[in-house]
């Protein structure tokens, strides 16, 4: 019997998890799912986070040391940043167009606003997001540059939210390796080449449990979901965000087709395991090891490109989240502050959402912190912050899952575009399996 493709196994695990979650809700098994099913998903996410930093360090140093020429790295870096900024602006603009055309805030009654406020406005999830955003907006204009440079490399590597610091140190280290000459750098290069192979093999092993892990993650999402009546009331808002995210996928497919001459359906199929994990974990950082493996071994992007583009993208490229910021901010204004719906405020949303996405933590829930920053930039009444967050809090987790999927798809798309532009996109990539050398060592 032919073995099912990985993305099919993961899809089956997701469907089974959703069905089991709904059955558990009907039978009152919420505590069983929380205590006995959820831990498998947590272990899986922890394993992916465990190897994220070693993979970034090994992959990025290998990629830079293979270049032999610093000017090539500069070329890749400039193209990467410019394309990421371009796709983010497209995402924000698309979100603003949709939310102004569809007007999802018009269907929200005052009774629904009161119910949402009473349910969520004083919850720890909302208050912590407001406090975190307030702390970030009080920082100086160059704080993000200061935060990018670590004072302790080992400390940065022990914190998965400090990805930019890890990337900065690793690039600094890799360029320094180039400058000492190939002969002196050879022992270190061999070490990091080998480390990269080992960590990618760890990805293959971790992925063996991915269908069971997404079952656990999705079952837990279902049993911890909010009031279904509230979800129905926010259906138009959810539909606006989802439509925008689907249009972003179409935009990525168009870019892939035009600039790389690859079949967009093939691209989505090769990337699908990473997309499904992004959906299940709501974390670009946790999904990063799988994204790197799929992009290099299945799509054909050379490590010289992927080792830089993907880690940077997991940190600064938040297309799905940025689109969501635009929709959520205008939606909150339509419901709570319609007098603020001016053209100048919407231009401010574009600029602030773009800047807020840079350095935003690639973890679940970071989008709501960004939203408060966006609202503050347009003068949204501070006393309404908790109410604005309460409006969207009930549906934030499923939308977080969807926008993380778009973030990962955007990272992979840009890596293909950059690779094609510098002649580093392979036509026939060779994938590796976890048991390639198993017979030799068993």
C-alpha positions as CSV (number, residue, x, y, z in Angstrom):
1,X,0.0,0.0,0.0
2,X,1.4,3.4,-1.0
3,X,2.2,5.7,1.9
4,X,0.0,8.8,2.1
5,X,1.7,12.1,1.4
6,X,2.6,14.1,4.5
7,X,0.2,17.0,3.7
8,X,-2.7,14.4,3.3
9,X,-1.8,12.8,6.7
10,X,-1.7,16.3,8.4
11,X,-5.1,17.2,6.8
12,X,-6.6,14.0,8.1
13,X,-5.2,14.7,11.5
14,X,-6.8,18.2,11.4
15,X,-10.2,17.0,10.3
16,X,-10.1,14.2,13.0
17,X,-9.1,16.8,15.6
18,X,-11.9,19.1,14.7
19,X,-14.5,16.3,14.8
20,X,-13.2,14.9,18.1
21,X,-13.2,18.4,19.6
22,X,-16.9,18.9,18.7
23,X,-17.8,15.5,20.0
24,X,-15.9,16.2,23.2
25,X,-17.8,19.5,23.6
26,X,-21.2,17.6,23.3
27,X,-20.1,14.9,25.8
28,X,-18.5,17.3,28.3
29,X,-15.0,16.0,27.8
30,X,-13.3,19.4,27.9
31,X,-11.0,18.5,30.8
32,X,-10.0,15.2,29.2
33,X,-8.9,17.0,26.1
34,X,-7.0,19.6,28.1
35,X,-5.3,17.1,30.4
36,X,-4.7,14.2,28.0
37,X,-4.8,15.4,24.4
38,X,-3.4,18.9,24.4
39,X,0.0,17.9,25.9
40,X,0.9,16.0,22.7
41,X,0.4,19.2,20.7
42,X,2.4,21.2,23.2
43,X,5.3,18.8,23.1
44,X,5.3,19.0,19.2
45,X,5.4,22.8,19.2
46,X,8.1,22.8,21.9
47,X,10.2,20.4,19.7
48,X,9.9,22.7,16.7
49,X,10.8,25.7,18.9
50,X,13.7,23.7,20.3
51,X,15.4,23.4,16.9
52,X,14.4,26.8,15.5
53,X,17.4,28.8,16.8
54,X,20.1,26.0,16.1
55,X,18.6,25.8,12.5
56,X,18.7,29.5,12.0
57,X,22.3,29.7,13.2
58,X,23.6,26.7,11.3
59,X,21.6,27.5,8.1
60,X,22.4,31.2,7.9
61,X,26.2,30.7,8.6
62,X,26.3,27.9,6.0
63,X,24.5,30.1,3.5
64,X,26.8,33.1,4.1
65,X,30.0,31.1,4.1
66,X,29.0,29.4,0.8
67,X,28.6,32.8,-0.9
68,X,32.4,33.5,-0.9
69,X,31.5,37.1,-1.8
70,X,30.0,39.7,0.6
71,X,28.5,41.7,-2.3
72,X,26.2,38.7,-3.1
73,X,24.8,38.8,0.4
74,X,24.2,42.5,0.2
75,X,22.3,41.9,-3.1
76,X,20.1,39.2,-1.5
77,X,19.5,41.3,1.6
78,X,18.4,44.4,-0.2
79,X,16.0,42.5,-2.6
80,X,14.6,40.6,0.4
81,X,13.8,43.7,2.4
82,X,12.3,45.6,-0.5
83,X,10.0,42.7,-1.6
84,X,8.9,42.1,2.0
85,X,8.0,45.8,2.3
86,X,6.1,45.7,-1.0
87,X,4.0,42.6,-0.2
88,X,3.2,44.1,3.3
89,X,1.9,47.3,1.7
90,X,-0.2,45.3,-0.7
91,X,-1.7,43.3,2.2
92,X,-2.6,46.4,4.3
93,X,-4.0,48.3,1.3
94,X,-6.1,45.2,0.3
95,X,-7.4,45.0,3.9
96,X,-8.4,48.6,3.9
97,X,-10.2,48.3,0.5
98,X,-12.2,45.3,1.6
99,X,-13.3,46.7,5.0
100,X,-14.4,50.0,3.5
101,X,-16.4,48.2,0.7
102,X,-18.0,45.5,2.8
103,X,-18.5,47.6,6.0
104,X,-18.6,44.7,8.5
105,X,-19.0,47.0,11.5
106,X,-22.5,48.1,10.3
107,X,-24.1,44.9,11.3
108,X,-22.9,44.9,14.9
109,X,-25.7,45.9,17.4
110,X,-25.1,47.8,20.6
111,X,-26.3,44.6,22.5
112,X,-23.5,42.6,20.9
113,X,-21.0,45.3,21.8
114,X,-22.2,45.2,25.4
115,X,-22.1,41.4,25.5
116,X,-18.5,41.3,24.1
117,X,-17.4,44.1,26.5
118,X,-18.8,42.3,29.5
119,X,-17.3,39.0,28.4
120,X,-13.8,40.0,27.4
121,X,-12.9,43.6,28.2
122,X,-11.5,42.8,31.6
123,X,-10.0,39.5,30.8
124,X,-6.3,39.0,31.3
125,X,-5.8,38.3,27.6
126,X,-7.1,41.8,26.7
127,X,-5.6,43.8,29.5
128,X,-2.1,42.2,29.0
129,X,-2.2,43.1,25.3
130,X,-3.1,46.8,26.1
131,X,-0.3,47.0,28.6
132,X,2.3,45.4,26.3
133,X,1.3,47.8,23.4
134,X,1.5,50.8,25.8
135,X,5.0,49.8,26.8
136,X,6.1,49.5,23.1
137,X,4.6,52.8,22.0
138,X,6.5,54.6,24.9
139,X,9.8,53.5,23.4
140,X,12.0,55.8,21.3
141,X,11.9,55.9,17.5
142,X,15.1,53.8,17.1
143,X,14.2,51.3,19.8
144,X,13.7,48.5,17.3
145,X,17.4,49.1,16.1
146,X,18.6,48.9,19.7
147,X,16.6,45.8,20.3
148,X,18.1,44.2,17.2
149,X,21.6,44.2,18.7
150,X,22.0,41.7,21.6
151,X,24.3,42.3,24.6
152,X,24.6,38.5,25.1
153,X,24.4,36.2,22.2
154,X,23.7,33.1,24.3
155,X,20.9,34.8,26.1
156,X,19.4,35.8,22.7
157,X,19.6,32.2,21.5
158,X,17.7,31.0,24.6
159,X,14.7,33.2,23.7
160,X,12.6,32.3,20.6
161,X,11.1,35.8,20.6
162,X,14.5,37.4,20.0
163,X,14.9,36.1,16.5
164,X,16.2,39.4,15.1
165,X,19.0,39.4,17.7
166,X,19.9,35.9,16.7
167,X,19.9,36.8,13.0
168,X,22.0,39.9,13.7
169,X,24.6,37.9,15.6
170,X,24.6,35.1,13.0
171,X,25.1,37.4,10.1
172,X,27.9,39.3,11.9
173,X,29.5,35.9,12.7
174,X,29.1,34.6,9.1
175,X,30.5,37.8,7.5
176,X,33.5,37.7,9.9
177,X,34.1,34.1,8.8
178,X,34.3,35.3,5.2
179,X,36.8,38.0,6.1
180,X,39.3,35.6,7.8
181,X,39.7,33.7,4.6
182,X,38.6,30.3,3.4
183,X,41.6,28.4,4.9
184,X,41.1,29.7,8.4
185,X,37.3,29.4,8.3
186,X,37.3,25.8,7.0
187,X,37.1,24.0,10.3
188,X,34.1,26.2,11.5
189,X,32.4,25.9,8.1
190,X,32.6,22.1,8.2
191,X,31.1,22.1,11.7
192,X,28.2,24.3,10.8
193,X,27.6,22.4,7.5
194,X,27.3,19.2,9.6
195,X,25.2,20.9,12.3
196,X,22.8,22.1,9.6
197,X,22.4,18.5,8.2
198,X,21.7,17.2,11.7
199,X,19.1,19.8,12.6
200,X,17.3,19.2,9.2
201,X,17.2,15.5,10.0
202,X,15.7,16.4,13.4
203,X,12.9,18.2,11.4
204,X,12.3,15.0,9.5
205,X,12.0,13.0,12.7
206,X,9.7,15.6,14.4
207,X,7.4,15.6,11.4
208,X,6.7,11.9,11.9
209,X,4.3,12.8,14.7
210,X,2.8,15.9,13.0
211,X,-0.5,14.3,12.0
212,X,-1.1,13.3,15.7
213,X,0.1,16.6,17.0
214,X,-2.3,18.7,14.8
215,X,-5.1,16.4,15.9
216,X,-4.3,17.4,19.5
217,X,-3.9,21.1,18.7
218,X,-7.2,21.4,16.7
219,X,-9.1,19.4,19.3
220,X,-8.0,21.8,22.0
221,X,-8.8,24.8,19.9
222,X,-12.4,23.5,19.5
223,X,-13.0,22.8,23.2
224,X,-11.6,26.2,24.2
225,X,-13.5,28.2,21.6
226,X,-15.9,31.0,22.7
227,X,-19.6,31.5,22.6
228,X,-21.0,30.3,19.2
229,X,-23.6,33.1,19.3
230,X,-20.9,35.7,19.5
231,X,-19.0,34.0,16.6
232,X,-22.2,34.3,14.5
233,X,-22.5,38.0,15.3
234,X,-19.0,38.6,14.1
235,X,-19.4,36.5,10.9
236,X,-19.2,39.4,8.5
237,X,-16.0,40.7,10.1
238,X,-14.5,37.2,10.0
239,X,-15.6,36.9,6.3
240,X,-13.9,40.1,5.4
241,X,-10.6,39.0,6.9
242,X,-10.8,35.6,5.3
243,X,-11.6,37.0,1.9
244,X,-8.6,39.3,2.2
245,X,-6.3,36.4,3.2
246,X,-7.6,34.3,0.2
247,X,-6.9,37.2,-2.1
248,X,-3.3,37.4,-0.7
249,X,-2.9,33.7,-1.6
250,X,-4.0,34.5,-5.2
251,X,-1.5,37.4,-5.2
252,X,1.3,35.1,-4.2
253,X,0.3,32.6,-6.8
254,X,0.4,35.3,-9.4
255,X,3.9,36.4,-8.4
256,X,5.1,32.8,-8.4
257,X,3.6,32.2,-11.9
258,X,4.9,35.5,-13.5
259,X,8.4,35.8,-12.0
260,X,9.5,32.2,-11.4
261,X,7.5,30.5,-14.2
262,X,6.5,27.7,-11.7
263,X,3.0,26.2,-11.4
264,X,1.3,27.9,-8.4
265,X,-0.6,24.7,-7.6
266,X,2.7,22.8,-7.4
267,X,4.1,25.6,-5.2
268,X,1.1,25.4,-2.8
269,X,1.3,21.6,-2.7
270,X,5.0,21.5,-1.9
271,X,4.5,24.1,0.9
272,X,1.3,22.6,2.3
273,X,2.8,20.8,5.3
274,X,4.4,24.1,6.5
275,X,1.1,25.9,5.9
276,X,-0.9,23.3,7.8
277,X,1.5,23.5,10.7
278,X,1.3,27.3,10.7
279,X,-2.5,27.0,10.9
280,X,-2.3,24.5,13.7
281,X,0.3,26.3,15.8
282,X,-0.4,29.9,15.0
283,X,3.3,30.6,15.2
284,X,5.7,31.5,12.3
285,X,8.7,30.9,14.6
286,X,7.6,27.3,15.5
287,X,6.8,26.5,11.9
288,X,10.2,28.0,10.6
289,X,12.2,24.7,10.7
290,X,9.5,23.0,8.5
291,X,9.3,26.0,6.2
292,X,13.0,25.9,5.6
293,X,12.9,22.2,4.9
294,X,10.0,22.4,2.5
295,X,11.4,25.5,0.6
296,X,14.9,24.1,0.3
297,X,14.3,20.4,-0.4
298,X,10.9,20.4,-2.1
299,X,10.6,23.8,-3.8
300,X,14.3,24.2,-4.8
301,X,15.4,27.5,-3.2
302,X,19.2,27.4,-2.6
303,X,20.3,27.5,1.0
304,X,22.3,30.7,0.3
305,X,18.9,32.4,-0.2
306,X,16.6,30.5,2.1
307,X,18.9,30.7,5.1
308,X,18.5,34.5,5.1
309,X,15.1,35.2,3.6
310,X,13.1,32.8,5.7
311,X,14.4,33.6,9.2
312,X,14.1,37.3,8.4
313,X,10.6,36.8,7.0
314,X,9.4,34.9,10.1
315,X,10.3,38.1,12.1
316,X,9.5,41.1,9.8
317,X,7.1,39.7,7.2
318,X,3.6,39.7,8.6
319,X,1.4,40.1,5.5
320,X,-1.5,38.1,7.0
321,X,-1.2,39.9,10.3
322,X,-0.9,43.4,8.6
323,X,-4.0,42.8,6.5
324,X,-5.8,41.8,9.7
325,X,-4.6,45.0,11.4
326,X,-6.2,47.1,8.7
327,X,-9.5,45.3,8.8
328,X,-9.7,45.1,12.6
329,X,-8.7,48.8,13.1
330,X,-11.3,50.1,10.6
331,X,-13.9,47.6,11.9
332,X,-13.4,48.9,15.5
333,X,-13.8,52.4,14.2
334,X,-17.0,51.6,12.3
335,X,-18.5,50.2,15.5
336,X,-17.1,52.5,18.2
337,X,-15.6,55.6,16.6
338,X,-17.2,56.3,13.2
339,X,-16.1,60.0,13.2
340,X,-12.5,58.8,13.0
341,X,-12.9,57.2,9.6
342,X,-11.0,59.8,7.6
343,X,-8.6,59.3,4.7
344,X,-5.6,60.6,6.6
345,X,-6.3,58.1,9.5
346,X,-6.4,55.3,7.0
347,X,-3.0,56.4,5.5
348,X,-1.7,56.4,9.0
349,X,-2.9,52.8,9.4
350,X,-0.9,51.7,6.4
351,X,2.3,53.3,7.7
352,X,1.9,52.2,11.3
353,X,0.9,48.6,10.5
354,X,4.0,48.4,8.2
355,X,6.3,49.6,10.9
356,X,4.6,47.6,13.7
357,X,5.1,44.4,11.7
358,X,8.9,44.8,11.8
359,X,10.2,43.0,14.8
360,X,6.8,41.8,16.0
361,X,7.1,38.5,17.8
362,X,6.3,35.6,15.5
363,X,4.2,34.0,18.2
364,X,0.4,33.6,18.8
365,X,-1.4,36.8,19.9
366,X,1.2,39.3,18.7
367,X,-1.3,40.7,16.2
368,X,-3.5,42.2,19.0
369,X,-0.6,44.1,20.4
370,X,0.1,45.5,17.0
371,X,-3.6,46.5,16.7
372,X,-3.4,48.6,19.8
373,X,-0.3,50.4,18.4
374,X,-2.2,51.0,15.2
375,X,-5.2,52.4,17.0
376,X,-3.1,54.7,19.1
377,X,-1.4,56.1,16.0
378,X,-4.8,57.4,14.7
379,X,-6.0,58.9,18.0
380,X,-8.5,56.2,18.9
381,X,-10.0,57.0,22.3
382,X,-7.8,55.2,24.9
383,X,-10.8,54.4,27.1
384,X,-12.2,52.3,24.2
385,X,-9.1,50.1,23.8
386,X,-10.4,47.3,25.9
387,X,-13.8,47.4,24.1
388,X,-12.1,47.4,20.7
389,X,-10.0,44.3,21.6
390,X,-13.1,42.7,23.2
391,X,-14.9,43.1,19.8
392,X,-12.4,40.8,18.1
393,X,-11.0,38.7,21.0
394,X,-13.6,36.0,20.5
395,X,-12.5,35.2,17.0
396,X,-8.9,36.2,17.3
397,X,-7.5,32.6,17.7
398,X,-9.1,31.1,14.5
399,X,-8.1,34.3,12.5
400,X,-4.6,34.1,14.1
401,X,-4.3,30.5,12.7
402,X,-5.3,31.7,9.2
403,X,-3.1,34.8,9.1
404,X,-0.1,32.8,10.3
405,X,-0.6,30.5,7.3
406,X,-0.5,33.6,5.0
407,X,2.6,34.9,6.8
408,X,4.4,31.6,6.1
409,X,3.1,31.5,2.5
410,X,4.4,35.0,2.0
411,X,7.9,34.1,3.3
412,X,8.1,31.1,0.9
413,X,6.9,33.2,-2.0
414,X,9.6,35.9,-1.4
415,X,12.3,33.3,-1.0
416,X,11.4,32.0,-4.5
417,X,11.3,35.5,-6.0
418,X,14.7,36.4,-4.5
419,X,16.2,33.0,-5.5
420,X,15.0,33.3,-9.1
421,X,16.4,36.9,-9.3
422,X,19.9,35.7,-8.3
423,X,19.8,32.4,-10.2
424,X,19.5,30.2,-7.1
425,X,16.2,28.5,-7.8
426,X,16.7,24.8,-8.7
427,X,14.5,23.0,-11.2
428,X,14.7,19.5,-9.7
429,X,15.2,19.7,-5.9
430,X,16.1,16.5,-4.1
431,X,14.2,15.9,-0.8
432,X,15.6,13.8,2.0
433,X,13.7,11.3,4.2
434,X,14.3,10.6,7.9
435,X,15.4,7.0,7.1
436,X,17.9,7.7,4.3
437,X,20.7,6.3,6.3
438,X,18.7,4.2,8.8
439,X,19.7,0.8,7.3
440,X,23.4,1.6,7.8
441,X,23.0,2.3,11.5
442,X,20.2,0.1,12.7
